[in-house]
Amino acid sequence: MADANDTQNASLAAYQQYVQQVMDERGFDDETVSQKFMLLLEEAGGFAKAARKQANLAEATDATADTLSDAAADVFAVLLDICNQLGLNLEQAFIKREHKNQTRTWQ
């Protein structure tokens, strides 16, 4: 069984491998990319709700929200799961993209 403690001070690639293992263990390995994108949007909504709550913005009186950090972690895990299913190494993609971004002009 995967252990979250094994990911402390880990690389992004290690997190991605961990998420692959836990998604298999939890039975999410048979979901399609489309289904995982729906879950990503759901988790992003939870993240937005938690951010609104932290900013003391108006919300329904019966609304519940995860903590901001919990919601962000959920979004991160689902993103890594989608990357795994698509065969994308997110760490390498991020580094490559940042190299490109460093050469761009920002206004």
Contacts in CASP RR format, 6 or more apart in sequence:
PFRMAT RR
TARGET T0000
AUTHOR 0000-0000-0000
METHOD contacts of the structure
MODEL  1
MADANDTQNASLAAYQQYVQQVMDERGFDDETVSQKFMLLLEEAGGFAKA
ARKQANLAEATDATADTLSDAAADVFAVLLDICNQLGLNLEQAFIKREHK
NQTRTWQ
1 25 0 8 1.000
2 18 0 8 1.000
2 21 0 8 1.000
2 22 0 8 1.000
2 25 0 8 1.000
4 18 0 8 1.000
6 18 0 8 1.000
7 14 0 8 1.000
7 15 0 8 1.000
7 18 0 8 1.000
10 18 0 8 1.000
11 91 0 8 1.000
12 90 0 8 1.000
12 91 0 8 1.000
12 94 0 8 1.000
13 89 0 8 1.000
13 90 0 8 1.000
13 91 0 8 1.000
15 76 0 8 1.000
15 80 0 8 1.000
16 80 0 8 1.000
16 83 0 8 1.000
16 84 0 8 1.000
16 89 0 8 1.000
16 90 0 8 1.000
16 91 0 8 1.000
19 77 0 8 1.000
19 80 0 8 1.000
19 81 0 8 1.000
19 84 0 8 1.000
20 80 0 8 1.000
20 81 0 8 1.000
20 84 0 8 1.000
23 29 0 8 1.000
23 81 0 8 1.000
23 84 0 8 1.000
28 36 0 8 1.000
28 81 0 8 1.000
31 39 0 8 1.000
33 82 0 8 1.000
33 85 0 8 1.000
33 86 0 8 1.000
36 78 0 8 1.000
36 81 0 8 1.000
36 82 0 8 1.000
36 85 0 8 1.000
37 82 0 8 1.000
39 78 0 8 1.000
40 75 0 8 1.000
40 78 0 8 1.000
40 79 0 8 1.000
40 82 0 8 1.000
43 71 0 8 1.000
43 74 0 8 1.000
43 75 0 8 1.000
43 78 0 8 1.000
44 75 0 8 1.000
45 71 0 8 1.000
46 65 0 8 1.000
46 66 0 8 1.000
46 71 0 8 1.000
46 74 0 8 1.000
47 68 0 8 1.000
47 71 0 8 1.000
47 72 0 8 1.000
47 74 0 8 1.000
47 75 0 8 1.000
49 59 0 8 1.000
49 63 0 8 1.000
49 65 0 8 1.000
49 66 0 8 1.000
49 71 0 8 1.000
50 65 0 8 1.000
50 66 0 8 1.000
50 67 0 8 1.000
50 68 0 8 1.000
50 70 0 8 1.000
50 71 0 8 1.000
50 72 0 8 1.000
51 68 0 8 1.000
51 71 0 8 1.000
52 59 0 8 1.000
52 65 0 8 1.000
53 59 0 8 1.000
53 63 0 8 1.000
53 65 0 8 1.000
53 68 0 8 1.000
54 68 0 8 1.000
59 65 0 8 1.000
65 71 0 8 1.000
66 74 0 8 1.000
79 90 0 8 1.000
80 90 0 8 1.000
83 89 0 8 1.000
83 90 0 8 1.000
83 93 0 8 1.000
END
